[in-house]
């Protein structure tokens, strides 16, 4: 039996979470200030299509929220692109032995 929150068994079917839409909002249903699509492959997640309203920055608190989500799903590494000095820079974070994710 698979023991993971990313897999849900209903009747003869297993449903695997492979894509997640994340929205930044104080209360669900209200207008949100950021949105991201997250693609999951095995134990890795790529944060894709991150858009923020009014040029809001993707803060350290935002990163920590995504890392907490990944830990809940058993995801070991996370990647995303950030713009720095007009260039797209790949950021990669990996879970260490103490069950926390470190920027690599």
Backbone bond lengths (Angstrom), bond angles and torsions (degrees), N, CA, C in turn:
res aa  C-N    CA-C-N  psi(-1)  N-CA   C-N-CA  omega(-1)  CA-C   N-CA-C  phi
1 X - - - 1.462 - - 1.523 109.87 -
2 X 1.283 117.03 134.05 1.452 122.77 178.07 1.523 108.72 -79.54
3 X 1.342 117.41 125.29 1.462 121.96 179.91 1.524 109.00 -111.53
4 X 1.319 116.57 84.42 1.459 121.52 -177.89 1.518 108.28 -156.37
5 X 1.323 116.56 140.86 1.462 120.18 -178.47 1.526 112.53 -71.49
6 X 1.331 118.04 -9.81 1.466 120.11 178.62 1.514 112.94 -82.78
7 X 1.316 117.74 -7.94 1.460 121.82 -178.71 1.520 109.19 -121.16
8 X 1.318 116.26 127.65 1.457 121.49 -179.58 1.523 107.68 -125.03
9 X 1.341 117.02 123.91 1.461 120.57 -179.80 1.517 109.42 -98.47
10 X 1.311 115.04 126.80 1.458 122.32 174.12 1.522 106.98 -132.68
11 X 1.319 115.50 117.82 1.465 122.66 -176.67 1.529 109.34 54.52
12 X 1.321 118.02 -124.08 1.467 121.59 -178.19 1.526 112.58 -93.49
13 X 1.317 117.75 14.00 1.460 121.71 -175.48 1.523 111.54 -118.76
14 X 1.326 115.41 140.55 1.468 122.13 166.83 1.518 106.81 -105.95
15 X 1.305 116.71 131.12 1.457 122.88 175.91 1.521 107.27 -106.87
16 X 1.325 116.21 124.78 1.458 121.57 -178.38 1.527 109.18 -111.53
17 X 1.324 116.23 129.00 1.463 120.53 176.96 1.526 107.99 -75.10
18 X 1.332 116.69 117.25 1.458 122.47 -178.75 1.525 112.27 -118.69
19 X 1.333 116.48 -20.97 1.455 120.89 -178.61 1.521 108.49 -141.96
20 X 1.326 115.16 138.96 1.459 121.14 -179.22 1.521 108.31 -134.69
21 X 1.308 116.50 138.59 1.463 121.60 171.71 1.516 106.59 -102.75
22 X 1.325 116.87 124.35 1.459 122.06 179.27 1.521 108.84 -109.67
23 X 1.318 116.37 135.87 1.465 120.60 176.68 1.528 108.81 -127.22
24 X 1.326 115.95 141.71 1.462 121.27 178.54 1.521 108.18 -98.84
25 X 1.346 115.06 113.82 1.453 120.83 -175.90 1.528 108.24 -160.46
26 X 1.321 116.85 146.97 1.464 120.34 178.22 1.521 111.82 -70.13
27 X 1.326 116.56 -38.01 1.460 120.85 -178.48 1.523 109.12 -140.27
28 X 1.342 116.72 129.58 1.455 120.88 -177.66 1.527 110.47 -55.84
29 X 1.319 116.12 137.51 1.460 121.66 -179.95 1.517 112.97 99.53
30 X 1.318 116.14 -16.67 1.461 120.76 177.77 1.529 109.14 -86.45
31 X 1.337 118.27 163.17 1.470 119.92 175.42 1.531 110.28 -59.86
32 X 1.314 116.53 136.76 1.464 119.92 -177.01 1.523 111.06 -102.80
33 X 1.347 114.19 157.75 1.466 120.33 -176.48 1.524 112.97 -100.74
34 X 1.332 117.68 -10.69 1.463 121.04 177.93 1.530 108.80 -156.92
35 X 1.325 114.65 154.54 1.464 121.22 178.05 1.521 108.39 -144.34
36 X 1.334 115.85 145.46 1.470 120.69 177.47 1.514 108.93 -146.50
37 X 1.308 116.20 143.83 1.453 122.35 170.85 1.518 107.26 -100.87
38 X 1.316 116.26 133.64 1.457 121.55 -177.95 1.526 108.32 -120.07
39 X 1.317 115.98 125.13 1.464 121.61 178.74 1.518 109.13 -107.38
40 X 1.330 115.96 128.67 1.457 121.92 -176.58 1.526 108.95 -111.38
41 X 1.331 114.74 130.34 1.455 121.34 177.29 1.525 107.17 -135.95
42 X 1.322 116.20 109.42 1.467 119.91 -176.79 1.506 110.22 63.54
43 X 1.345 116.73 -123.12 1.465 120.62 -179.59 1.529 111.82 -103.77
44 X 1.349 116.43 22.85 1.460 121.36 -179.45 1.527 110.21 -123.39
45 X 1.346 115.45 146.67 1.453 120.67 175.84 1.527 109.01 -130.20
46 X 1.331 115.47 138.06 1.460 121.36 174.40 1.524 107.72 -114.72
47 X 1.328 116.46 123.82 1.463 121.80 176.90 1.521 106.57 -84.46
48 X 1.315 115.66 113.58 1.458 122.74 -172.61 1.524 109.54 -117.21
49 X 1.298 116.87 149.06 1.459 120.81 172.70 1.509 113.63 61.63
50 X 1.319 118.08 41.29 1.456 121.71 179.32 1.526 109.69 -75.33
51 X 1.324 115.57 117.58 1.461 121.26 179.63 1.521 109.20 -126.60
52 X 1.339 116.19 135.07 1.455 120.67 177.36 1.521 109.76 -121.32
53 X 1.320 115.09 152.07 1.461 121.59 179.71 1.527 109.20 -83.57
54 X 1.318 116.16 142.20 1.466 122.25 174.75 1.524 112.81 55.25
55 X 1.329 117.34 37.80 1.474 122.78 178.10 1.523 113.65 56.16
56 X 1.335 116.63 30.01 1.468 120.67 176.41 1.524 108.55 -63.00
57 X 1.310 117.73 140.63 1.465 122.98 -179.43 1.528 111.01 -80.16
58 X 1.340 115.78 150.88 1.463 122.76 172.36 1.521 105.33 -83.63
59 X 1.326 116.18 97.80 1.465 122.23 -169.06 1.526 112.76 -81.76
60 X 1.337 114.52 172.60 1.461 120.51 175.94 1.533 110.31 -62.17
61 X 1.342 117.35 -36.49 1.469 120.48 176.25 1.523 110.98 -63.76
62 X 1.340 116.97 -37.58 1.466 120.69 176.94 1.522 110.18 -63.88
63 X 1.329 116.79 -45.90 1.471 121.54 178.44 1.526 109.52 -58.14
64 X 1.323 117.02 -45.68 1.464 120.60 -179.28 1.524 112.08 -61.69
65 X 1.330 118.03 -36.62 1.467 120.75 177.27 1.524 110.67 -62.65
66 X 1.331 116.72 -43.15 1.467 120.37 178.51 1.533 110.39 -65.41
67 X 1.321 117.18 -38.82 1.463 120.31 179.83 1.529 111.30 -65.65
68 X 1.329 117.25 -39.52 1.463 120.57 176.84 1.530 110.46 -62.53
69 X 1.336 116.32 -41.16 1.457 121.16 177.09 1.528 110.39 -60.33
70 X 1.325 116.35 -45.54 1.469 120.91 -179.45 1.520 111.57 -62.97
71 X 1.309 117.05 -41.73 1.462 119.92 178.84 1.522 110.43 -61.82
72 X 1.325 117.17 -37.93 1.471 121.61 178.50 1.526 111.64 -62.38
73 X 1.329 116.41 -33.31 1.467 120.51 -178.39 1.528 113.24 -95.10
74 X 1.319 117.96 0.62 1.462 120.55 179.54 1.515 113.23 76.27
75 X 1.304 117.28 24.67 1.463 121.74 179.14 1.525 108.56 -84.19
76 X 1.336 116.95 130.16 1.460 121.42 -173.88 1.520 114.52 -92.44
77 X 1.330 118.03 -24.40 1.462 118.15 179.94 1.526 110.47 -144.61
78 X 1.340 114.27 150.22 1.459 122.44 -176.53 1.523 108.12 -133.57
79 X 1.332 116.21 138.73 1.457 121.28 176.60 1.523 109.31 -131.57
80 X 1.319 115.81 148.53 1.461 121.46 173.59 1.523 108.19 -160.01
81 X 1.309 116.05 159.54 1.457 121.58 177.23 1.522 109.68 -101.40
82 X 1.316 115.91 142.13 1.465 123.05 173.44 1.505 107.80 -128.88
83 X 1.308 115.14 148.16 1.463 119.77 176.04 1.527 108.30 -86.93
84 X 1.329 116.04 129.83 1.462 121.90 177.25 1.516 107.28 -139.53
85 X 1.323 115.90 119.02 1.465 121.70 -178.56 1.530 111.49 54.60
86 X 1.337 116.13 39.57 1.456 121.45 177.17 1.521 114.74 78.16
87 X 1.326 117.86 4.79 1.465 122.52 -179.21 1.529 109.71 -117.10
88 X 1.324 116.34 142.33 1.466 121.03 174.85 1.527 108.24 -78.62
89 X 1.323 116.28 123.13 1.461 122.19 -179.01 1.525 107.82 -117.04
90 X 1.332 116.39 129.02 1.457 121.36 179.12 1.521 109.58 -80.66
91 X 1.326 115.93 125.98 1.466 122.35 174.31 1.517 106.72 -106.18
92 X 1.324 115.88 136.78 1.456 120.88 -178.42 1.521 108.48 -132.82
93 X 1.329 116.18 131.48 1.458 121.65 178.65 1.517 108.50 -124.66
94 X 1.324 116.64 141.17 1.462 121.17 -177.25 1.519 109.99 -133.29
95 X 1.340 115.41 141.97 1.454 121.22 179.09 1.528 109.36 -74.19
96 X 1.350 116.40 135.80 1.465 119.36 177.79 1.526 110.24 -99.91
97 X 1.319 116.48 -175.55 1.476 121.29 -175.40 1.521 112.61 -66.28
98 X 1.334 118.53 -22.67 1.454 120.91 -179.29 1.534 111.30 -87.44
99 X 1.324 118.33 15.23 1.461 123.61 177.17 1.523 113.48 66.75
100 X 1.317 117.31 29.23 1.457 120.18 171.89 1.516 107.31 -123.19
101 X 1.315 117.02 159.07 1.448 120.12 -177.07 1.516 109.03 -104.30
102 X 1.311 116.36 130.83 1.457 122.64 -178.42 1.521 109.60 -112.64
103 X 1.333 115.90 146.10 1.462 120.33 175.82 1.521 107.98 -74.01
104 X 1.331 115.30 126.99 1.473 120.74 -178.64 1.512 110.16 -99.00
